Amino acid sequence: MPTTRKTAPASGNQRVVRRRMRAVTSCTDCHRRKQKCDRETPCSNCTVRGNQAKCHYEFFPPEKYPGIHNREQIIKLNATSFPSPDGATNSESHGSSKDSALKVQALGFSDGNPTTSIGLYNKALEVDGSFPAESNTTPASPPHTPSPWGSTAWYRASLRTLPPSAIIDNLAANFFNNVNWQYNPLDMVTFMEDKARWDRLTYADVSNNLLALPPDTRFFPALLFQVLALSLLYWDVSDSRCDSLKYKSDMTLEDVAREYSEAGLEMASILSRDELPRAGIQVNFLRTIFLKTLGKVQESWDSLGETINGARRLQWHLDVLVDDSPQPVPSMQYLWDCETRRKTWLNLCCWDAHMSIMLGRPLRVTLRDMETTPPIDAPVTQDRTRVAPYPRQEFDLPTLLTVQIVYHSVARFLIRVSLIQSKPGMNDEIQSLHEEIMDFSEHLPPYLWLENPDRRFDAHPDCFWLPDAREAVEATIWFTILALHRPHIFRNSKNRSHALRAGLCTLRAERKNFNDRPLRKYRSFAYLFATFDAAVTVASIYTLYPKDNPRSREEAIQGVDTVIDHFERVKSLNPLAETAANVLKALQVRIRRAARGYPMSTPASSTPSNAESSSNAWTPPVYNVSGSQAYQETDTCMDESLADLPPPLPLHDLLYNSLSGASFDKDLFPEVSDRERQDSILDWQFQGQFDNDAFWAFMNQMEPWGAPMS
């Protein structure tokens, strides 16, 4: 039981203060870190961290030192138990300072804090050199500090699986040309500096002095594995320069990419037992991107959570960046490292906000986490040893960080959207936030405008990514508007109109830009997420409210047709595209059937190119039955019953509830004639693990040929 003591009785009505007096049984390092200590010498935590020499205790319990009865024996024992991490030295001052420190420990004091009395006393001894040394004996040479990972043979074995330098250079160039601009996980200049530093290492450095290498350098091969893995996913299959990486005839580059990513993850997990540097966070983040690109979205979400937790361990969310260099003025390298850490933390926050809203998962970051010091949008500088980060001017070339800062602002909106969704009756707040988002989109830089952008930088070789980034910014802003209003589309006509506009704008941009992109760019799930969400929302609104916004109905039908066609074309690259296309087919049957009997108006935005792009789109069967009157008769009762209908969360249901579009079985409805059926198979049913009151169950109760099912 912890002991307590009472203060002396106070006069008057003063309160008696109790103070807990608990003895510290942990070593000083575990006590400072608030970790559980096993009281060994050294303890297991200090052994894992490689700080055996710093593991000491303020009190020496008798059960840990049997047969020892005086301080001199304790000093002699600990002189061999806590060797110096810097190795043996022949200087008298070193021996004197170490013996003095051990004596202080034996007395029950800790000399690690310079603000205590002992710390001030030691500082005075350092300033005044007249004090004689307490001992002229030279301490014995300490034993070699063992590696926290055991043998380093596994490290060298992993290095042998890396491809030749020529292939590494080609894949690294492909990564920064086709992958890095999408999420900006790495800074190219920093990566090249780390690669040059790694290339200068000798075999002896890797074999014998692995523990002496800087942590970021030790982690660089793991980072390189992830870079190569992502680059292989976007590699042009017609280019045979990477075919030598396939060691079996039936292997694909995707198989090689999986092996590289697993190797990098395994290496990083072992190295993280000692410490987790900046490069370790980047390895985990690239692994998150890799999993999402392969369609393993749930695993990617879990990996993102682990990456954020690792960044929190490094206190990036508090913007606590400590310079380990002894210079009184921070070095240039330290300043640029701070910028890299801040950019990575900003990226993690943006990913968490976007994925949580899109998947219907709880947020891991808060608005307070987004209030750390923002990175400086500095021009690209090659010589970072002489130039400090400085803000770029208005007319300088935009950088990837310029777009990332825009995403950061949008992510703040998404977090506020999540907070509003959890509170009912927030109509005024929804309208206010909608106006803020639209005002933000109107004040974007001219080269990122959604309409009539400034394209003067598009042809610059350093801004080759700008046209695609502009489209991504547009899709992200419209998705934010859609996420804000979607929970209320069945209760409020104004929210429904805003959500419909956001969905149509997303489909319009996708239809316009699909043919201008190579298919390998559709490896990115950003395109599928944005278009699938928008297509489901638009189709749902026009199915349940066929009389709303008649001028845009034909454009909506063409847009959903085009998305289905695009998903069919990229399903070999995107594992979820085929399932998403089947869901949209089932919705398209309903939207076309609901539109019967209502006049079609050609939208002003349709162009010959739009019609041409959708000429090969999937078209559902046309039925020769008149059921539109059934829709007209049930419009009123449907409007009253839809208020409690939950809105569709297509991506969440697709990933977590196994949502799919199933085939119509004629045996279930024998009363339907062959003429009405026209085919034995018709894609229209929704299947999955959803409740009876879910949106998809409600849609299943509506026959595609008109009459609601009883």
Secondary structure, 3 states (H helix, E strand, C coil): CCEEEECCCCCCCCCCCEEEECCCCCCHHHHHHCCCCCCCCCCHHHHHHCCHHHCCCCCCCHHHCCCCCCHHHHHHHHHHHCCCCCCCCCCHHHHHHHHHHHHHHHCCCCCCCCCCHHHHHHHHHHHCCCCCCCCCCCCCCCCCCCCCCCCCHHHHHHHCCCCCHHHHHHHHHHHHHHCHHHHCCCCHHHHHHHHHHHHCCCHHHHHHCHHHCCHHHHHHHHHHHHHHHHHHHCCCCCCHHHHHHCCCCCCCHHHHHHHHHHHHHHHHHHHCCCCCCHHHHHHHHHHHHHHHHCCCHHHHHHHHHHHHHHHHHCCHHHCCCCCCCCCCCCCHHHHHHHHHHHHHHHHHHHHHHHHHHHHCCCCCCCCCHHHCCCCCCCCCCCCCCCCCCCCCCCCCCCCHHHHHHHHHHHHHHHHHHHHHHCCCCCHHHHHHHHHHHHHHHHCCCHHHCCCCCCCCCCCCHHHCCHHHHHHHHHHHHHHHHHHHHHHHCCCCHHHHHHHHHHHHHHHHHHHHHHHHCCHHHHHCHHHHHHHHHHHHHHHHHHHHCCCCCHHHHHHHHHHHHHHHHHHHHHCCCCCCHHHHHHHHHHHHHHHHHHCCCCCCCCCCCCCHHHHHHCCCCCCCCCCCCCCHHHHHHHHHHHHHHHHHCCCCCHHHHHHHCCCEEEECCHHHCCCCCHHHHCCCCCEEEEECCCCCCCHHHHHHCECCCCCECC
